[in-house]
Amino acid sequence: MSTQAEPQRASVAPARTDKPSRTLLIGLSLGYFMVLLDMTIVSVALPAISGDLHVGLSGLQWVTNGYTITFAALLLTAGWLSDRFGGRRVFLWGLVAFGVLSGVTAATHTLGALVALRLALGVAGALLLPSSLAVITNAYTDPADRARAVGNWAAITGAALAAGPLVGGALTDTVGWRAIFLINVPLALVSLLITLRLAPETARKQRGGLDVTGQLSAVAGLGALSYALIEGPDKGWGGGLVLGAFLLTALAAVVFVVAENRAGDAAMLPLRMFRSRGFSAALGAGLLANFGLAGLLFALSLFFQESRGYSSFAAGLAFLPLTLPTAFNPIYTGRLVGRIGPRRPATTGFVLMGAGALLQAPFTGDSALALGATVVGLLAFGFGVSFALPALVAGMASSVPPELAGIGAGALNSARQVGASLGVAVLGVILNLSATNADGTRWALLVGGVVLLFGAVVAGTGLKGRTTG
């Protein structure tokens, strides 16, 4: 997840002659699983949180977006920390922080404290993602073993997406919404014990100074934009705070571009990478994909429970047509991308996602026809996700030089999480401005579907076709 170190300055970890234990991969994957689970498990618990803490729609948007804002903004810096201090050490830091913060979050009783802790959890989650990959890369010295290990680690994405709504619904109905955070404590503890015992030390690489200006401007810009979009409906779009937030967003964007341009190769995100059409397309499409996915999970979770009267667990079950394809189809997508390149699988995925959202838009009642449209629409959406996201990873990897592959992967993950924050914020605005939840859901599905079809255009015109060797 970070740039390569200069060979003559790197502190090289001892070479491993034994094959790593499978238990090590389980421990590292548990940490990654926990991070991804926290992105989706909250969705079906939102009505319960609203009732217990007496918060409205904007408060629920902050509960969802607090995590993704800091996670997205700090991923690239987490890669720098992993290189500078060693992936094993940073992974352990992240595990301890994530476990402790999750336990404290479960005990909170105010919206302000919950949002603050969600922001902190995003920081801990950002530490875990690149560092876990760094430990795997260091532990598996054989290229074939390493490729299989990374593939298994990456497959956790689909499993976490599939488990999130179902596990969240079951815990909310049986124990209460606080249990969706408590579940992270044993997961973090098991991962910590395994990593302490089995993970090898990783190389500490001499990196350039931390791009503080770029990092601060990224956090400020994303946070200000989220504030403006979430608070705009309640405070008024012409209110001083909302207009100030939009102004801060624009100023932060300018500062970020200037800082990255001046920093050159030491930049958090070197601007020369955007000369590659494939890289730009992968980032743009990744943002649009998560805009639709996170926005749809947010809007439909509320719709299922508030308009159709589902329990939290029933709402989790209702998402199975979307989540199940993501648990198995990425394996086929990976093989397909290897044969024909990322363009057609990604484009097909976006078309399926867009069609799946638009199919549900006219049917926001609870008739048999509406329920059937929901199932078919979510199934199409789920297969679309499982085609698009793995293809975007391959499209990014084939569009940047090897020495920038780590930054490219971090940038794609950041773009996707920025998209998730914007999806919740923008579709939340639509829900807030609508007379009823059903009307708001209908418009949210329409907007989300159009955005995803635009993603098909971006992927179809920007990504590469058949990959070259």
C-alpha positions in Angstrom: 0.0 0.0 0.0 3.0 2.3 -0.1 5.9 3.2 -2.3 9.0 1.0 -2.6 12.0 1.8 -0.4 15.4 2.7 -1.7 17.3 -0.6 -1.6 20.5 0.9 0.0 18.6 2.5 2.8 16.1 -0.2 3.8 16.4 -2.1 7.0 15.9 -5.7 5.7 14.1 -8.2 7.8 15.7 -11.7 8.1 14.8 -14.0 5.2 12.3 -16.7 6.0 13.1 -20.3 5.0 10.0 -21.9 6.4 6.5 -21.7 5.0 4.2 -19.4 7.0 1.5 -21.1 9.1 -2.1 -20.9 7.7 -3.0 -19.6 11.1 -1.0 -16.5 10.4 -3.1 -15.8 7.3 -6.2 -16.3 9.3 -5.1 -13.8 11.9 -4.2 -11.2 9.4 -7.4 -11.7 7.5 -9.4 -11.4 10.7 -8.1 -7.9 11.1 -9.0 -7.0 7.6 -12.4 -8.7 7.9 -13.1 -6.7 11.0 -12.3 -3.4 9.3 -14.6 -4.2 6.3 -17.4 -5.6 8.5 -17.6 -2.3 10.3 -18.5 -0.6 7.1 -21.6 -2.6 6.5 -22.7 -4.0 9.9 -23.9 -0.6 11.0 -26.4 -0.2 8.2 -29.3 -2.4 9.5 -28.8 -1.1 13.1 -29.5 2.6 12.1 -33.2 2.6 13.1 -32.4 1.1 16.5 -29.6 3.7 17.1 -32.0 6.4 16.1 -34.7 5.3 18.6 -32.2 4.7 21.4 -30.2 8.0 21.1 -33.1 10.0 19.7 -31.3 11.2 16.6 -32.6 12.1 13.2 -31.5 11.3 9.7 -28.5 13.7 9.7 -27.2 12.0 12.9 -27.4 8.6 11.3 -25.5 9.9 8.3 -22.7 11.0 10.7 -22.7 7.6 12.4 -22.2 6.0 9.0 -19.8 8.6 7.4 -17.7 9.2 10.5 -15.9 5.9 9.9 -15.4 6.3 6.2 -14.2 9.9 6.2 -11.1 9.2 8.3 -10.6 5.8 6.8 -10.6 7.2 3.3 -8.4 10.3 4.1 -5.7 8.4 6.1 -5.2 5.2 4.0 -2.2 6.6 2.1 -0.6 8.0 5.3 -1.1 4.6 6.9 0.9 3.1 4.1 3.7 5.6 4.8 3.6 4.6 8.5 3.7 0.9 7.6 6.8 1.4 5.5 8.5 3.7 8.0 7.8 1.7 11.3 7.3 -1.8 9.9 4.0 -3.4 8.9 3.9 -5.8 11.9 4.2 -3.0 14.4 1.6 -0.8 12.7 -0.8 -3.7 12.4 -0.5 -4.4 16.1 -1.1 -0.7 16.9 -4.2 -0.8 14.7 -5.6 -4.0 16.3 -5.2 -2.7 19.9 -6.8 0.7 18.9 -9.6 -0.9 17.0 -10.5 -3.4 19.8 -10.4 -0.8 22.6 -12.3 1.9 20.6 -15.0 -0.7 19.6 -15.5 -1.6 23.3 -15.8 2.1 24.3 -18.2 2.8 21.4 -20.5 0.1 22.6 -20.8 1.9 25.9 -21.6 5.4 24.5 -24.9 7.1 25.2 -24.7 10.3 23.1 -24.6 11.0 19.4 -21.5 13.3 19.7 -19.5 10.6 21.5 -20.6 7.9 19.0 -19.6 10.0 16.0 -16.3 11.0 17.6 -15.5 7.3 18.2 -16.5 6.4 14.7 -14.0 8.9 13.4 -11.4 7.3 15.6 -12.3 3.8 14.5 -11.7 5.0 10.9 -8.2 6.0 11.8 -7.5 2.6 13.4 -9.0 0.8 10.4 -6.8 2.8 8.0 -3.7 1.5 10.0 -4.8 -2.1 9.6 -5.4 -2.4 5.8 -1.9 -1.6 4.3 0.0 -3.1 7.2 -1.7 -6.4 7.0 -0.8 -6.6 3.3 2.8 -5.6 4.2 3.1 -8.5 6.7 1.7 -11.0 4.1 4.2 -9.8 1.5 7.1 -10.1 3.9 6.0 -13.5 5.3 5.3 -15.3 2.0 8.6 -15.2 0.1 7.6 -17.7 -2.6 5.8 -15.7 -5.4 3.2 -18.5 -5.9 2.4 -18.8 -2.2 2.3 -15.0 -1.9 -0.2 -14.7 -4.8 -2.5 -17.3 -3.2 -2.2 -15.6 0.2 -3.0 -12.2 -1.2 -5.9 -13.7 -3.1 -7.4 -15.3 0.0 -6.8 -12.0 1.9 -8.6 -10.0 -0.8 -11.5 -12.5 -0.9 -12.4 -11.3 2.6 -14.0 -8.3 1.0 -16.9 -10.3 -0.3 -17.3 -12.3 2.9 -17.4 -9.1 5.0 -20.0 -7.5 2.7 -22.1 -10.7 2.8 -21.9 -11.0 6.6 -22.4 -7.4 7.6 -26.1 -6.8 7.2 -27.0 -10.3 8.3 -24.8 -10.3 11.4 -25.7 -6.8 12.2 -29.4 -7.5 12.0 -29.1 -10.7 14.2 -27.1 -8.9 16.9 -29.4 -5.8 16.9 -32.6 -7.9 17.3 -31.2 -10.4 19.9 -28.7 -8.3 22.0 -29.1 -4.7 20.9 -27.3 -2.4 18.5 -24.3 -2.0 20.9 -23.3 -5.6 20.1 -22.4 -4.7 16.5 -19.4 -2.9 18.0 -18.7 -5.4 20.8 -18.2 -8.2 18.2 -15.0 -6.4 17.1 -13.4 -7.0 20.6 -12.9 -10.8 20.4 -12.0 -10.6 16.7 -9.3 -8.0 17.4 -8.0 -10.1 20.4 -7.7 -13.3 18.4 -6.0 -11.5 15.5 -3.6 -9.8 18.0 -2.6 -13.1 19.7 -2.0 -14.8 16.4 0.0 -11.9 15.0 2.1 -11.5 18.1 3.0 -15.2 18.0 3.5 -15.9 14.3 4.0 -12.7 12.3 7.6 -12.1 11.3 9.3 -8.7 11.7 8.9 -6.6 8.6 11.4 -4.3 7.0 11.5 -0.6 8.1 12.1 1.5 5.0 13.6 5.0 4.9 10.8 7.1 3.4 10.6 10.8 2.6 9.0 13.1 5.2 5.3 12.7 5.8 3.2 14.8 3.4 1.5 16.7 6.2 -0.1 19.5 4.1 -1.6 17.0 1.7 -2.9 14.8 4.5 -4.5 17.7 6.5 -6.0 19.2 3.4 -7.5 15.8 2.4 -9.1 15.4 5.8 -10.4 19.0 5.9 -11.8 18.8 2.4 -13.7 15.5 2.8 -14.9 16.4 6.3 -16.2 19.9 5.2 -17.9 18.5 2.1 -19.7 15.8 4.2 -20.7 18.4 6.8 -22.2 20.7 4.1 -24.2 17.8 2.4 -25.4 16.3 5.7 -26.3 19.5 7.5 -27.6 21.5 4.5 -31.2 20.3 4.6 -31.6 21.1 8.3 -29.5 24.3 8.6 -30.4 25.7 5.2 -28.2 25.6 2.1 -27.7 29.4 2.4 -26.7 29.2 6.1 -23.3 30.6 7.1 -21.9 27.3 8.4 -23.0 25.3 5.3 -21.6 27.9 2.9 -18.5 28.1 4.9 -18.1 24.3 4.7 -18.5 24.4 0.9 -15.9 27.2 0.7 -13.5 25.2 3.0 -14.0 22.2 0.7 -12.9 24.2 -2.4 -10.0 25.8 -0.5 -8.8 22.4 0.8 -8.9 20.9 -2.8 -6.7 23.7 -4.1 -4.3 23.4 -1.2 -4.1 19.6 -1.8 -3.4 19.9 -5.6 -0.7 22.6 -5.0 0.9 20.6 -2.2 1.0 17.3 -4.2 2.4 19.2 -7.2 5.2 20.8 -5.2 6.0 17.6 -3.2 7.0 15.6 -6.4 7.9 12.0 -5.6 7.4 12.6 -1.9 3.8 13.4 -2.4 1.1 11.4 -0.8 -0.5 11.0 -4.2 1.9 12.0 -7.0 -0.1 13.9 -9.6 1.8 12.4 -12.5 -0.1 9.2 -11.9 -3.2 10.9 -13.3 -1.4 11.1 -16.7 -2.5 7.4 -17.1 -6.0 7.3 -18.4 -6.5 3.9 -16.9 -5.5 5.0 -13.5 -7.8 8.1 -13.6 -10.7 5.9 -14.9 -10.2 3.3 -12.1 -10.2 5.9 -9.4 -13.3 7.7 -10.8 -15.1 4.4 -11.4 -14.2 3.2 -7.9 -15.6 6.4 -6.4 -18.9 6.0 -8.3 -19.2 2.2 -7.4 -19.1 2.9 -3.7 -21.3 5.9 -4.1 -24.0 3.6 -5.3 -23.2 0.7 -3.0 -23.0 2.6 0.3 -25.8 4.9 -0.6 -28.1 2.1 -1.5 -27.3 0.1 1.7 -28.0 3.3 3.7 -31.3 4.2 2.0 -32.7 0.6 1.7 -31.8 -0.3 5.3 -34.0 2.6 6.5 -36.7 1.8 3.9 -36.9 -1.9 4.8 -37.4 -1.1 8.5 -39.4 2.2 8.4 -41.6 1.7 5.3 -41.9 -2.1 5.1 -41.8 -2.8 8.9 -39.0 -5.3 8.8 -37.1 -6.2 11.9 -33.3 -5.6 11.8 -32.7 -9.3 11.2 -35.3 -9.4 8.4 -33.7 -6.4 6.8 -30.3 -8.2 6.9 -32.0 -11.3 5.2 -33.5 -9.0 2.6 -30.0 -8.0 1.5 -28.9 -11.5 0.8 -29.6 -11.3 -2.9 -27.1 -8.5 -3.0 -24.4 -9.8 -0.7 -24.3 -13.5 -1.6 -22.9 -13.0 -5.2 -20.0 -10.9 -3.7 -19.0 -13.9 -1.7 -18.3 -16.3 -4.6 -18.4 -14.5 -8.0 -15.2 -12.5 -7.6 -13.2 -15.7 -8.2 -14.8 -16.1 -11.6 -14.3 -12.3 -12.3 -10.6 -12.6 -11.5 -10.2 -15.4 -14.1 -12.3 -13.5 -16.6 -10.2 -10.3 -16.2 -7.1 -12.4 -16.8 -8.5 -13.5 -20.2 -10.2 -10.4 -21.5 -8.9 -7.5 -19.4 -10.8 -5.3 -16.9 -12.8 -3.1 -19.3 -15.7 -5.4 -20.2 -16.2 -7.0 -16.7 -16.1 -3.6 -15.0 -18.5 -2.1 -17.6 -20.9 -5.0 -17.3 -20.8 -4.7 -13.5 -21.7 -1.1 -13.6 -24.6 -1.7 -16.0 -25.9 -4.5 -13.7 -25.6 -2.3 -10.6 -27.4 0.7 -12.3 -30.1 -1.6 -13.7 -30.6 -3.2 -10.3 -31.1 0.1 -8.7 -33.4 1.5 -11.4 -35.5 -1.7 -11.4 -36.5 -1.2 -7.8 -37.3 2.5 -8.0 -40.9 2.2 -9.2 -41.8 -0.4 -6.6 -41.5 1.0 -3.1 -44.7 -0.6 -1.8 -45.1 -4.0 -0.2 -47.0 -5.9 -2.9 -45.8 -9.2 -4.3 -44.6 -7.4 -7.4 -42.7 -4.9 -5.4 -41.0 -7.6 -3.3 -40.1 -9.5 -6.5 -38.6 -6.4 -8.0 -36.5 -5.9 -4.8 -35.1 -9.4 -5.0 -34.3 -9.3 -8.7 -32.9 -5.8 -8.4 -30.7 -6.6 -5.5 -29.5 -9.8 -7.2 -28.5 -7.8 -10.3 -26.8 -5.2 -8.1 -24.9 -7.9 -6.2 -23.6 -9.6 -9.4 -22.7 -6.1 -10.7 -20.6 -5.4 -7.6 -18.8 -8.7 -7.9 -17.9 -8.0 -11.5 -16.9 -4.3 -11.1 -14.8 -4.1 -8.0 -12.2 -6.9 -8.8 -12.0 -5.5 -12.4 -11.2 -2.0 -11.1 -8.4 -3.4 -8.9 -6.9 -5.1 -12.0 -7.4 -2.0 -14.1 -5.6 0.1 -11.6 -2.7 -2.3 -11.3 -2.2 -2.5 -15.0 -2.1 1.3 -15.4 0.7 2.3 -13.0 4.4 1.4 -12.9 5.4 -1.3 -10.4 7.2 1.2 -8.1 3.9 3.1 -7.7 1.6 0.0 -7.3 1.3 0.5 -3.5 0.3 4.1 -3.8 -2.1 3.1 -6.6 -3.8 0.5 -4.5 -4.1 2.9 -1.6 -5.5 5.6 -3.9 -8.2 3.3 -5.3 -9.2 2.3 -1.7 -9.3 5.9 -0.7 -11.4 6.9 -3.8 -13.9 4.1 -3.0 -14.3 5.3 0.6 -14.7 8.9 -0.5 -17.5 7.6 -2.8 -19.1 5.8 0.1 -19.1 9.0 2.2 -20.6 11.0 -0.7 -23.2 8.3 -1.5 -24.5 8.3 2.1 -24.4 12.1 2.2 -26.1 12.8 -1.2 -28.7 10.1 -1.0 -29.4 11.2 2.6 -30.1 14.7 1.3 -32.7 13.2 -1.0 -34.3 11.2 1.8 -34.3 14.3 4.0 -36.0 16.5 1.4 -38.8 13.9 0.5 -42.3 13.9 2.0 -42.1 10.2 2.9 -39.5 7.5 3.2 -40.9 5.6 0.3 -40.8 8.7 -2.0 -37.2 9.5 -0.9 -36.1 5.9 -1.5 -37.6 6.0 -5.0 -35.6 9.1 -5.8 -32.5 7.8 -4.1 -32.7 4.6 -6.3 -33.1 6.7 -9.4 -30.2 9.0 -8.7 -28.0 6.1 -7.6 -28.9 4.1 -10.7 -28.0 7.0 -13.0 -24.7 7.6 -11.2 -23.8 3.9 -11.7 -24.7 4.0 -15.4 -22.3 6.9 -15.7 -19.8 4.7 -14.0 -20.2 2.2 -16.9 -19.3 5.0 -19.3 -16.2 5.9 -17.3 -15.1 2.3 -17.1 -15.9 1.5 -20.7 -14.0 4.5 -22.1 -11.1 4.6 -19.7 -10.0 1.1 -18.6 -7.9 -1.2 -20.7 -9.1 -4.1 -22.7 -7.1 -7.3 -22.9 -4.2 -7.1 -20.5 -0.7 -7.4 -21.9 2.1 -9.4 -20.4 
